[in-house]
């Protein structure tokens, strides 16, 4: 007889694990402390359409999530679009979608450009990630890209992503960000500096549809903060998807708004200015069009900040003012009066810190307790594709043991 399983957390990992377990005959109950499901993939309504609270797209190489989308009967919603990337540096936006744009980039000399191109190709095809584990990304990039290229390209990205942890992040993390995305003809969101023409996937109606489809097949109790000791008395097995002790996490803050105004012809804008309050400007509708959003333009202003940062303490209006003031500086044509809807979302555990002594957390942590968290994804980085992959891996482990 198959066992009764409790899952703590209704993010994409927990939902996928529950779904996979039910297919194998287990009885599953999912507990979620928030009123909504989805975690970092949770959604909301803007201009009448569902949209993720944190920006998402997928790559051609993301076979696990593509397979799940197909299995759930949603594959007709998944559309592929050409990406476009811009980089802001020294008070100017530069196209940055491939080798030609790199060659035209006026902030670097030719030698630096050649070195950057060679580094990208090397990391893309080098499958030996272990040799990058014990060196920091900042140290490796400054050595091989050169000081100027590091200061212009990589330092702002690392500091924007990891703040005080920027000089502790393992090069294995950055290797994965470039190497594992080569099949989409470019790097991931945080490493677009060396990206070619990317093809990115997005679902009409948003990725929240995946959460909803999975939830239909599970028993989910929302708005409940559970005591794991009490669950042990009622359930045969427990999967805990909450943040893992002894792992450092950094938070994320996103300001999302709709506007009548189009500010750019690009989808993704890396803001390589250490004084910027946000790391990235995403004009979401430049990827998949604005037809589903009443013809309006949808924007994300996103940043990563330490968990003790003021953005987790102050009123949203203060964040909004800082973000919009800076947006006005880099896009003088920005007219706040043309904004129609706006929202701010905060997540305290958005990214784990992979340092040079990183140890992947154990899956089994008790006689009948298992951990499932994106901090276990290694050397690849967290994301919905690898969350699905890890959930399936854990379910196979549980099924063999039970």
C-alpha positions as a Markdown table, in Angstrom:
| # | Residue | x | y | z |
|---|---|---|---|---|
| 1 | Unk | 0.0 | 0.0 | 0.0 |
| 2 | Unk | 1.4 | 3.4 | -1.0 |
| 3 | Unk | 2.1 | 5.9 | 1.7 |
| 4 | Unk | 0.4 | 9.1 | 2.8 |
| 5 | Unk | 2.7 | 12.1 | 2.0 |
| 6 | Unk | 2.6 | 15.7 | 3.3 |
| 7 | Unk | 4.4 | 18.4 | 1.2 |
| 8 | Unk | 5.2 | 21.7 | 2.9 |
| 9 | Unk | 5.2 | 24.5 | 0.2 |
| 10 | Unk | 3.2 | 24.8 | -3.0 |
| 11 | Unk | 5.9 | 26.2 | -5.2 |
| 12 | Unk | 6.7 | 24.6 | -8.6 |
| 13 | Unk | 8.9 | 22.0 | -6.9 |
| 14 | Unk | 6.4 | 21.0 | -4.3 |
| 15 | Unk | 3.6 | 20.9 | -6.8 |
| 16 | Unk | 5.6 | 18.8 | -9.2 |
| 17 | Unk | 6.7 | 16.4 | -6.5 |
| 18 | Unk | 3.1 | 16.0 | -5.4 |
| 19 | Unk | 1.9 | 15.4 | -9.0 |
| 20 | Unk | 4.6 | 12.8 | -9.7 |
| 21 | Unk | 3.8 | 11.0 | -6.4 |
| 22 | Unk | 0.1 | 10.8 | -7.2 |
| 23 | Unk | 0.9 | 9.2 | -10.5 |
| 24 | Unk | 2.7 | 6.5 | -8.6 |
| 25 | Unk | -0.2 | 5.9 | -6.3 |
| 26 | Unk | 0.7 | 7.9 | -3.2 |
| 27 | Unk | -1.9 | 10.0 | -1.4 |
| 28 | Unk | -0.6 | 13.6 | -1.2 |
| 29 | Unk | -1.6 | 16.7 | 0.8 |
| 30 | Unk | 0.2 | 20.0 | 0.1 |
| 31 | Unk | 0.3 | 22.7 | 2.8 |
| 32 | Unk | 1.0 | 26.3 | 1.8 |
| 33 | Unk | 1.4 | 29.1 | 4.3 |
| 34 | Unk | 0.4 | 31.8 | 1.8 |
| 35 | Unk | -3.1 | 32.2 | 0.4 |
| 36 | Unk | -1.9 | 31.7 | -3.1 |
| 37 | Unk | 0.2 | 28.9 | -4.6 |
| 38 | Unk | 3.3 | 29.1 | -6.9 |
| 39 | Unk | 6.1 | 30.5 | -4.7 |
| 40 | Unk | 8.4 | 32.4 | -7.0 |
| 41 | Unk | 6.2 | 31.4 | -9.9 |
| 42 | Unk | 3.0 | 32.8 | -8.3 |
| 43 | Unk | 1.0 | 35.2 | -10.5 |
| 44 | Unk | -1.4 | 38.1 | -10.3 |
| 45 | Unk | -3.7 | 40.0 | -12.7 |
| 46 | Unk | -2.5 | 43.0 | -14.7 |
| 47 | Unk | -4.5 | 44.5 | -17.5 |
| 48 | Unk | -6.9 | 41.5 | -17.2 |
| 49 | Unk | -4.2 | 38.9 | -17.8 |
| 50 | Unk | -2.2 | 36.6 | -15.5 |
| 51 | Unk | 1.4 | 37.5 | -15.1 |
| 52 | Unk | 4.2 | 36.1 | -12.8 |
| 53 | Unk | 5.3 | 38.2 | -9.8 |
| 54 | Unk | 8.9 | 37.5 | -10.8 |
| 55 | Unk | 10.0 | 37.7 | -14.5 |
| 56 | Unk | 10.2 | 34.3 | -16.2 |
| 57 | Unk | 10.9 | 32.8 | -19.6 |
| 58 | Unk | 12.3 | 29.4 | -20.6 |
| 59 | Unk | 14.9 | 28.2 | -23.0 |
| 60 | Unk | 14.9 | 25.6 | -25.8 |
| 61 | Unk | 17.2 | 23.5 | -23.6 |
| 62 | Unk | 14.6 | 23.4 | -20.8 |
| 63 | Unk | 13.4 | 19.9 | -21.6 |
| 64 | Unk | 11.9 | 19.1 | -18.2 |
| 65 | Unk | 9.5 | 22.0 | -18.0 |
| 66 | Unk | 8.6 | 21.8 | -21.7 |
| 67 | Unk | 7.8 | 18.1 | -21.1 |
| 68 | Unk | 5.6 | 18.9 | -18.1 |
| 69 | Unk | 3.8 | 21.7 | -20.0 |
| 70 | Unk | 3.0 | 19.1 | -22.8 |
| 71 | Unk | 1.9 | 16.5 | -20.3 |
| 72 | Unk | -0.5 | 18.9 | -18.7 |
| 73 | Unk | -2.1 | 19.7 | -22.0 |
| 74 | Unk | -0.8 | 23.3 | -22.2 |
| 75 | Unk | 1.7 | 23.0 | -25.0 |
| 76 | Unk | -0.4 | 25.0 | -27.4 |
| 77 | Unk | 0.0 | 28.0 | -25.0 |
| 78 | Unk | 3.8 | 27.9 | -25.2 |
| 79 | Unk | 5.2 | 30.2 | -27.9 |
| 80 | Unk | 8.8 | 30.9 | -28.9 |
| 81 | Unk | 10.1 | 34.4 | -29.5 |
| 82 | Unk | 13.3 | 36.0 | -30.5 |
| 83 | Unk | 14.9 | 37.8 | -27.6 |
| 84 | Unk | 16.5 | 41.3 | -27.7 |
| 85 | Unk | 19.0 | 42.6 | -25.2 |
| 86 | Unk | 20.3 | 46.0 | -24.3 |
| 87 | Unk | 23.0 | 47.0 | -21.8 |
| 88 | Unk | 23.1 | 50.3 | -20.0 |
| 89 | Unk | 26.5 | 51.7 | -19.1 |
| 90 | Unk | 28.0 | 55.1 | -18.7 |
| 91 | Unk | 24.6 | 56.9 | -19.3 |
| 92 | Unk | 23.9 | 55.1 | -22.5 |
| 93 | Unk | 22.0 | 52.0 | -23.7 |
| 94 | Unk | 23.8 | 49.7 | -26.1 |
| 95 | Unk | 22.4 | 46.8 | -28.2 |
| 96 | Unk | 23.9 | 43.6 | -26.7 |
| 97 | Unk | 22.4 | 40.6 | -28.4 |
| 98 | Unk | 25.4 | 39.0 | -30.0 |
| 99 | Unk | 28.9 | 39.1 | -31.5 |
| 100 | Unk | 28.2 | 42.1 | -33.8 |
| 101 | Unk | 26.8 | 44.2 | -31.0 |
| 102 | Unk | 29.9 | 43.3 | -28.9 |
| 103 | Unk | 32.2 | 44.4 | -31.6 |
| 104 | Unk | 30.3 | 47.7 | -31.9 |
| 105 | Unk | 30.3 | 48.3 | -28.1 |
| 106 | Unk | 32.2 | 51.5 | -27.6 |
| 107 | Unk | 33.2 | 51.0 | -23.9 |
| 108 | Unk | 35.7 | 48.3 | -24.5 |
| 109 | Unk | 38.9 | 48.0 | -26.6 |
| 110 | Unk | 39.3 | 45.4 | -29.3 |
| 111 | Unk | 41.4 | 43.1 | -27.1 |
| 112 | Unk | 38.8 | 43.1 | -24.4 |
| 113 | Unk | 36.1 | 42.2 | -26.8 |
| 114 | Unk | 38.1 | 39.3 | -28.3 |
| 115 | Unk | 38.8 | 38.0 | -24.8 |
| 116 | Unk | 35.1 | 38.2 | -23.9 |
| 117 | Unk | 34.1 | 36.3 | -27.0 |
| 118 | Unk | 36.7 | 33.6 | -26.4 |
| 119 | Unk | 35.6 | 33.3 | -22.8 |
| 120 | Unk | 32.0 | 32.8 | -23.8 |
| 121 | Unk | 32.8 | 30.1 | -26.3 |
| 122 | Unk | 35.1 | 28.4 | -23.9 |
| 123 | Unk | 32.6 | 28.2 | -21.1 |
| 124 | Unk | 29.8 | 27.3 | -23.5 |
| 125 | Unk | 31.7 | 24.2 | -24.7 |
| 126 | Unk | 33.7 | 23.3 | -21.6 |
| 127 | Unk | 31.8 | 20.5 | -19.8 |
| 128 | Unk | 34.2 | 20.2 | -16.8 |
| 129 | Unk | 32.5 | 22.4 | -14.2 |
| 130 | Unk | 34.4 | 21.0 | -11.3 |
| 131 | Unk | 37.5 | 22.9 | -12.0 |
| 132 | Unk | 35.6 | 26.2 | -11.4 |
| 133 | Unk | 34.2 | 25.3 | -8.0 |
| 134 | Unk | 37.1 | 26.6 | -5.8 |
| 135 | Unk | 37.6 | 29.9 | -7.6 |
| 136 | Unk | 35.3 | 32.9 | -7.3 |
| 137 | Unk | 33.5 | 34.3 | -10.4 |
| 138 | Unk | 34.9 | 37.7 | -9.7 |
| 139 | Unk | 38.5 | 36.5 | -9.5 |
| 140 | Unk | 38.2 | 34.2 | -12.6 |
| 141 | Unk | 36.5 | 36.9 | -14.7 |
| 142 | Unk | 38.9 | 39.7 | -13.8 |
| 143 | Unk | 41.9 | 37.4 | -14.6 |
| 144 | Unk | 40.6 | 36.1 | -17.9 |
| 145 | Unk | 38.4 | 38.9 | -19.2 |
| 146 | Unk | 40.8 | 41.6 | -18.1 |
| 147 | Unk | 40.2 | 44.4 | -15.6 |
| 148 | Unk | 38.3 | 46.7 | -17.9 |
| 149 | Unk | 35.9 | 44.1 | -19.2 |
| 150 | Unk | 35.4 | 42.9 | -15.7 |
| 151 | Unk | 34.6 | 46.4 | -14.4 |
| 152 | Unk | 32.2 | 47.2 | -17.3 |
| 153 | Unk | 30.4 | 43.9 | -17.8 |
| 154 | Unk | 30.8 | 41.4 | -15.0 |
| 155 | Unk | 31.3 | 43.4 | -11.8 |
| 156 | Unk | 28.0 | 45.3 | -12.1 |
| 157 | Unk | 26.1 | 42.0 | -12.8 |
| 158 | Unk | 27.7 | 40.1 | -9.9 |
| 159 | Unk | 27.2 | 43.0 | -7.5 |
| 160 | Unk | 23.7 | 43.7 | -8.7 |
| 161 | Unk | 22.8 | 40.0 | -8.3 |
| 162 | Unk | 24.6 | 39.2 | -5.0 |
| 163 | Unk | 25.4 | 42.5 | -3.3 |
| 164 | Unk | 27.8 | 41.8 | -0.4 |
| 165 | Unk | 28.2 | 38.2 | -1.5 |
| 166 | Unk | 29.4 | 39.2 | -5.0 |
| 167 | Unk | 33.1 | 38.3 | -4.3 |
| 168 | Unk | 32.2 | 34.9 | -2.7 |
| 169 | Unk | 30.2 | 33.4 | -5.5 |
| 170 | Unk | 31.8 | 30.3 | -7.1 |
| 171 | Unk | 32.8 | 30.4 | -10.8 |
| 172 | Unk | 30.9 | 27.1 | -11.1 |
| 173 | Unk | 27.7 | 29.1 | -10.7 |
| 174 | Unk | 28.6 | 31.5 | -13.6 |
| 175 | Unk | 29.8 | 28.6 | -15.7 |
| 176 | Unk | 26.4 | 27.0 | -15.4 |
| 177 | Unk | 24.6 | 30.2 | -16.3 |
| 178 | Unk | 26.5 | 30.3 | -19.6 |
| 179 | Unk | 27.1 | 26.6 | -20.4 |
| 180 | Unk | 23.7 | 25.1 | -19.8 |
| 181 | Unk | 21.9 | 27.7 | -21.9 |
| 182 | Unk | 23.9 | 27.3 | -25.1 |
| 183 | Unk | 21.0 | 25.5 | -26.9 |
| 184 | Unk | 18.9 | 28.6 | -26.9 |
| 185 | Unk | 21.8 | 30.4 | -28.8 |
| 186 | Unk | 22.8 | 32.5 | -25.8 |
| 187 | Unk | 23.2 | 32.9 | -22.1 |
| 188 | Unk | 20.6 | 33.3 | -19.4 |
| 189 | Unk | 19.1 | 36.5 | -18.1 |
| 190 | Unk | 22.0 | 37.3 | -15.9 |
| 191 | Unk | 24.7 | 36.6 | -18.4 |
| 192 | Unk | 23.4 | 38.2 | -21.5 |
| 193 | Unk | 26.6 | 40.1 | -22.0 |
| 194 | Unk | 27.9 | 37.3 | -24.1 |
| 195 | Unk | 24.6 | 36.1 | -25.5 |
| 196 | Unk | 23.8 | 35.4 | -29.1 |
| 197 | Unk | 20.4 | 35.7 | -30.6 |
| 198 | Unk | 18.2 | 33.9 | -28.1 |
| 199 | Unk | 14.9 | 32.2 | -28.6 |
| 200 | Unk | 12.9 | 32.3 | -25.5 |
| 201 | Unk | 9.6 | 30.6 | -24.5 |
| 202 | Unk | 6.6 | 32.2 | -22.9 |
| 203 | Unk | 3.1 | 30.9 | -22.3 |
| 204 | Unk | 0.1 | 32.9 | -23.5 |
| 205 | Unk | -1.8 | 33.3 | -20.2 |
| 206 | Unk | 1.3 | 33.0 | -18.1 |
| 207 | Unk | 3.2 | 30.2 | -16.4 |
| 208 | Unk | 0.8 | 30.3 | -13.5 |
| 209 | Unk | -1.4 | 28.0 | -15.6 |
| 210 | Unk | 1.1 | 25.2 | -14.7 |
| 211 | Unk | 0.5 | 25.8 | -11.0 |
| 212 | Unk | -3.2 | 25.7 | -11.5 |
| 213 | Unk | -3.1 | 22.5 | -13.6 |
| 214 | Unk | -0.9 | 20.7 | -11.0 |
| 215 | Unk | -3.1 | 21.9 | -8.2 |
| 216 | Unk | -6.2 | 20.4 | -9.8 |
| 217 | Unk | -4.7 | 17.0 | -9.2 |
| 218 | Unk | -3.7 | 17.6 | -5.6 |
| 219 | Unk | -5.2 | 18.3 | -2.2 |
| 220 | Unk | -3.9 | 21.7 | -1.2 |
| 221 | Unk | -4.5 | 23.5 | 2.0 |
| 222 | Unk | -3.5 | 27.2 | 1.8 |
| 223 | Unk | -3.0 | 29.8 | 4.5 |
| 224 | Unk | -1.6 | 27.2 | 6.9 |
| 225 | Unk | 1.6 | 27.4 | 8.8 |
| 226 | Unk | 2.4 | 23.8 | 9.8 |
| 227 | Unk | 4.4 | 22.2 | 12.6 |
| 228 | Unk | 6.5 | 19.5 | 11.1 |
| 229 | Unk | 6.4 | 17.5 | 14.3 |
| 230 | Unk | 2.6 | 17.4 | 14.1 |
| 231 | Unk | 2.8 | 16.3 | 10.5 |
| 232 | Unk | 5.0 | 13.4 | 11.5 |
| 233 | Unk | 2.2 | 12.0 | 13.6 |
| 234 | Unk | -0.3 | 12.0 | 10.7 |
| 235 | Unk | 1.8 | 11.3 | 7.6 |
| 236 | Unk | 4.1 | 8.5 | 6.6 |
| 237 | Unk | 6.4 | 10.8 | 4.6 |
| 238 | Unk | 7.1 | 14.5 | 4.6 |
| 239 | Unk | 8.7 | 16.7 | 1.8 |
| 240 | Unk | 9.8 | 20.1 | 3.1 |
| 241 | Unk | 10.4 | 22.7 | 0.4 |
| 242 | Unk | 11.1 | 25.6 | 2.8 |
| 243 | Unk | 14.5 | 27.4 | 2.9 |
| 244 | Unk | 17.2 | 25.1 | 4.2 |
| 245 | Unk | 19.2 | 26.0 | 7.3 |
| 246 | Unk | 22.9 | 26.8 | 6.9 |
| 247 | Unk | 22.3 | 28.1 | 3.3 |
| 248 | Unk | 22.5 | 31.8 | 2.7 |
| 249 | Unk | 19.7 | 33.3 | 0.6 |
| 250 | Unk | 19.3 | 36.7 | -1.0 |
| 251 | Unk | 15.9 | 38.4 | -1.6 |
| 252 | Unk | 14.2 | 39.9 | -4.7 |
| 253 | Unk | 12.0 | 42.9 | -5.2 |
| 254 | Unk | 10.0 | 43.5 | -8.4 |
| 255 | Unk | 8.1 | 46.6 | -9.3 |
| 256 | Unk | 5.7 | 45.7 | -12.2 |
| 257 | Unk | 3.6 | 48.2 | -14.0 |
| 258 | Unk | 1.5 | 48.7 | -17.2 |
| 259 | Unk | 1.7 | 51.8 | -19.3 |
| 260 | Unk | 0.5 | 53.3 | -22.5 |
| 261 | Unk | 4.1 | 54.3 | -23.2 |
| 262 | Unk | 6.7 | 52.2 | -24.9 |
| 263 | Unk | 10.2 | 53.0 | -23.6 |
| 264 | Unk | 12.3 | 50.7 | -25.7 |
| 265 | Unk | 12.6 | 48.3 | -28.7 |
| 266 | Unk | 14.4 | 45.7 | -26.5 |
| 267 | Unk | 13.0 | 43.1 | -24.2 |
| 268 | Unk | 15.8 | 42.8 | -21.7 |
| 269 | Unk | 17.9 | 45.6 | -20.3 |
| 270 | Unk | 20.9 | 44.9 | -18.0 |
| 271 | Unk | 21.6 | 48.0 | -15.9 |
| 272 | Unk | 25.4 | 48.0 | -15.4 |
| 273 | Unk | 25.4 | 51.0 | -13.1 |
| 274 | Unk | 26.4 | 50.3 | -9.5 |
| 275 | Unk | 24.2 | 53.3 | -8.4 |
| 276 | Unk | 21.0 | 51.9 | -9.9 |
| 277 | Unk | 18.4 | 50.7 | -7.5 |
| 278 | Unk | 17.4 | 47.9 | -9.9 |
| 279 | Unk | 19.5 | 45.4 | -11.8 |
| 280 | Unk | 17.2 | 44.8 | -14.8 |
| 281 | Unk | 14.5 | 46.6 | -16.8 |
| 282 | Unk | 12.3 | 44.1 | -18.6 |
| 283 | Unk | 9.8 | 45.3 | -21.2 |
| 284 | Unk | 7.9 | 42.1 | -21.1 |
| 285 | Unk | 5.6 | 42.9 | -24.0 |
| 286 | Unk | 8.6 | 43.4 | -26.3 |
| 287 | Unk | 9.1 | 39.6 | -26.1 |
| 288 | Unk | 5.5 | 38.3 | -26.6 |
| 289 | Unk | 3.5 | 41.3 | -27.7 |
| 290 | Unk | 0.9 | 43.3 | -25.9 |
| 291 | Unk | -2.3 | 41.9 | -27.5 |
| 292 | Unk | -3.2 | 40.0 | -24.3 |
| 293 | Unk | -2.7 | 43.1 | -22.1 |
| 294 | Unk | -5.3 | 45.4 | -23.7 |
| 295 | Unk | -2.6 | 46.8 | -26.0 |
| 296 | Unk | -0.6 | 48.2 | -23.0 |
| 297 | Unk | 3.1 | 47.8 | -22.3 |
| 298 | Unk | 4.1 | 45.7 | -19.3 |
| 299 | Unk | 7.4 | 46.4 | -17.4 |
| 300 | Unk | 9.4 | 44.8 | -14.6 |
| 301 | Unk | 12.0 | 46.7 | -12.6 |
| 302 | Unk | 13.8 | 43.9 | -10.7 |
| 303 | Unk | 16.5 | 43.8 | -8.1 |
| 304 | Unk | 18.1 | 41.4 | -5.7 |
| 305 | Unk | 18.8 | 42.6 | -2.2 |
| 306 | Unk | 20.0 | 41.2 | 1.2 |
| 307 | Unk | 17.3 | 40.0 | 3.5 |
| 308 | Unk | 18.0 | 42.8 | 5.9 |
| 309 | Unk | 17.8 | 45.5 | 3.2 |
| 310 | Unk | 15.5 | 48.5 | 3.8 |
| 311 | Unk | 13.3 | 47.4 | 0.9 |
| 312 | Unk | 11.9 | 44.7 | 3.2 |
| 313 | Unk | 11.1 | 47.3 | 5.8 |
| 314 | Unk | 10.0 | 50.5 | 4.2 |
| 315 | Unk | 6.6 | 51.5 | 2.7 |
| 316 | Unk | 6.2 | 50.4 | -1.0 |
| 317 | Unk | 5.9 | 54.1 | -2.0 |
| 318 | Unk | 9.6 | 54.7 | -1.0 |
| 319 | Unk | 10.7 | 51.8 | -3.3 |
| 320 | Unk | 8.4 | 53.1 | -6.0 |
| 321 | Unk | 9.9 | 56.6 | -5.8 |
| 322 | Unk | 13.5 | 55.3 | -5.9 |
| 323 | Unk | 12.8 | 53.1 | -8.9 |
| 324 | Unk | 10.9 | 55.6 | -10.9 |
| 325 | Unk | 13.3 | 58.4 | -10.2 |
| 326 | Unk | 16.1 | 56.3 | -11.6 |
| 327 | Unk | 14.1 | 55.1 | -14.5 |
| 328 | Unk | 13.4 | 58.8 | -15.4 |
| 329 | Unk | 17.2 | 59.4 | -15.3 |
| 330 | Unk | 18.0 | 56.6 | -17.8 |
| 331 | Unk | 14.9 | 57.0 | -19.8 |
| 332 | Unk | 14.1 | 60.8 | -19.7 |
| 333 | Unk | 11.0 | 60.2 | -21.8 |
| 334 | Unk | 9.4 | 58.1 | -19.1 |
| 335 | Unk | 6.1 | 59.6 | -18.1 |
| 336 | Unk | 4.8 | 58.3 | -14.8 |
| 337 | Unk | 1.4 | 59.7 | -15.6 |
| 338 | Unk | 0.9 | 57.1 | -18.3 |
| 339 | Unk | 1.1 | 54.3 | -15.8 |
| 340 | Unk | -2.2 | 52.5 | -15.4 |
| 341 | Unk | -1.5 | 49.7 | -12.9 |
| 342 | Unk | 1.5 | 49.0 | -10.6 |
| 343 | Unk | 2.4 | 46.4 | -8.0 |
| 344 | Unk | 5.4 | 45.6 | -5.9 |
| 345 | Unk | 6.3 | 42.0 | -4.8 |
| 346 | Unk | 9.0 | 40.9 | -2.4 |
| 347 | Unk | 10.5 | 37.5 | -1.8 |
| 348 | Unk | 13.1 | 37.1 | 1.0 |
| 349 | Unk | 14.4 | 33.8 | -0.3 |
| 350 | Unk | 14.8 | 34.3 | -4.0 |
| 351 | Unk | 18.4 | 33.0 | -4.7 |
| 352 | Unk | 20.9 | 30.9 | -2.8 |
| 353 | Unk | 24.5 | 31.8 | -2.5 |
| 354 | Unk | 26.9 | 29.3 | -4.2 |
| 355 | Unk | 30.3 | 29.9 | -2.6 |
| 356 | Unk | 33.6 | 28.2 | -3.2 |
| 357 | Unk | 32.9 | 25.7 | -0.4 |
| 358 | Unk | 29.3 | 25.0 | -1.3 |
| 359 | Unk | 27.9 | 21.7 | -0.2 |
| 360 | Unk | 24.7 | 20.5 | -1.8 |
| 361 | Unk | 22.1 | 20.0 | 1.0 |
| 362 | Unk | 21.0 | 16.4 | 1.7 |
| 363 | Unk | 17.7 | 15.2 | 0.4 |
| 364 | Unk | 16.9 | 12.9 | 3.3 |
| 365 | Unk | 17.1 | 14.6 | 6.6 |
| 366 | Unk | 15.1 | 12.3 | 8.9 |
| 367 | Unk | 13.6 | 8.9 | 9.1 |
| 368 | Unk | 10.7 | 10.1 | 7.0 |
| 369 | Unk | 11.6 | 13.7 | 6.1 |
| 370 | Unk | 13.0 | 14.9 | 2.8 |
| 371 | Unk | 14.1 | 18.4 | 1.7 |
| 372 | Unk | 13.3 | 19.8 | -1.7 |
| 373 | Unk | 14.6 | 23.2 | -2.4 |
| 374 | Unk | 16.3 | 25.1 | -5.3 |
| 375 | Unk | 19.5 | 25.2 | -3.2 |
| 376 | Unk | 19.9 | 21.5 | -4.1 |
| 377 | Unk | 20.2 | 22.4 | -7.8 |
| 378 | Unk | 23.9 | 22.2 | -8.6 |
| 379 | Unk | 26.0 | 23.2 | -10.6 |
| 380 | Unk | 23.0 | 24.5 | -12.6 |
| 381 | Unk | 21.2 | 27.4 | -11.1 |
| 382 | Unk | 17.7 | 27.6 | -9.8 |
| 383 | Unk | 14.8 | 28.0 | -12.2 |
| 384 | Unk | 11.5 | 26.3 | -13.1 |
| 385 | Unk | 13.1 | 23.8 | -15.4 |
| 386 | Unk | 15.6 | 22.5 | -12.8 |
| 387 | Unk | 13.0 | 22.7 | -10.1 |
| 388 | Unk | 10.9 | 20.2 | -12.0 |
| 389 | Unk | 13.9 | 18.0 | -12.6 |
| 390 | Unk | 14.8 | 18.0 | -8.9 |
| 391 | Unk | 11.3 | 17.2 | -7.9 |
| 392 | Unk | 11.2 | 14.2 | -10.3 |
| 393 | Unk | 14.6 | 13.1 | -9.0 |
| 394 | Unk | 13.4 | 13.2 | -5.4 |
| 395 | Unk | 10.2 | 11.3 | -6.2 |
| 396 | Unk | 12.3 | 8.5 | -7.8 |
| 397 | Unk | 14.4 | 8.3 | -4.7 |
| 398 | Unk | 11.4 | 8.2 | -2.4 |
| 399 | Unk | 9.7 | 5.5 | -4.5 |
| 400 | Unk | 12.8 | 3.3 | -4.4 |
| 401 | Unk | 13.1 | 3.6 | -0.7 |
| 402 | Unk | 9.5 | 3.0 | 0.0 |
